Amino acid sequence: MKHFFPPRRSGSFFLIGTLTFCLVLASFVSNAQNRWSVEFRPGFNLPTSDAADGDLKNGFGLEGTVAYRFLPNLSAYAGWSWNRFGSKESFAGTDLDFEETGYTYGLQFLYPLGASETSLLLRAGGLWNHVEIEDDDGNTLFDTGHGFGWQVEAGLSIPLAERFRLQPSVRYRSFSGGLEIGPFTRDLDFKYISLGLGLSYLF
């Protein structure tokens, strides 16, 4: 009766490979320390346009982003956001909600202010969003479908602790889409200013 035993050499190769991978990973994490950051940003939104003849009220929203610093002062970021505006009157009816959701991406620039640890925060990037018009029961009446938009932002990055930073900012967003209403398409220009307070964690 034959018995099969895997060669010891293959086990040694596996062990060496695993140790090598762990060492390379540890080296990468060490070199990339504090290059990554995550941010949570709630915001208060002020519309600057009437979306499809809708009289928008002030709104609010939330955003989460991840950033990677590839140069001393420059990072690339990507994330997801949700923003809601109420409307008393619009082409679609009364007491409706305009809800914008989707993805955000772009570049972030931090510039130290003098000898302090506070930095000037600048961002510019794109959007891949859509806007839904909903009734009081949360039913979607119209949807623009996803499309591109853009945003610019300026603020401060203020250290709170070793890895935490407080980031108040002012942002301008612009998104345009089309609402299909029967055989017709109605243009929707969605523009607003967002006053936000972000909390960032470095790792």
Phi, psi and omega in degrees: 000128183266144175241139180253124176240126179297141180302143179295333183297320180295323177295322178294318178299319180297317180295316179296318179297318179296315179297319179297316179299317180296320179294318179296317179297317179297321178295319180296314180298319179296316181289331183266013183301131180066013174276334180263151175209151173236146182223139172246126187226105167277153183212155175251126191248137180241108181294142178246003178214157174270111183287111179051047180064021176267129179279089186284140172273170172299146184233190180212165181195174180224149178212143173233132181225157172238136181230149176233124181272112182255350171226162184310323183239005187235132180230156170254139182229158175207149181188194183224144182220158178221129180221141182229140177229137173272162179211124177286318182229137175202172179298335184271352181137194182252155176052056179247160178249136172257114185245121180253125176223157177153199189251150179230148182201155178163204182242146180235131181240126177245126181236116182301139179262098178063220182273354181283166178270359175282140182235150170285133182248124177231136178224147173211137183188191183245171178231149170229082193238173169213159180240130175249141173254121187238151175270185183298334181271002180084009178281135180279120179268319181217152180216128180286341191076160184288143177203173184272149173213190180212163178208152172228153188207145176218143180186203180233151173242109189247123180291135175255319180210191185302321185240355183255141177224141176262131189228083173287142184204161173243132186230145172241129181238146178219128178217136178233137179212182179235138178253121179275115181240096185063231180276000185250159175239127181252128180288142177232117176256116186247104183228136179200161174258136180240125174259112187235161176227103183265150173241119185248143177237127181264142175206000000 
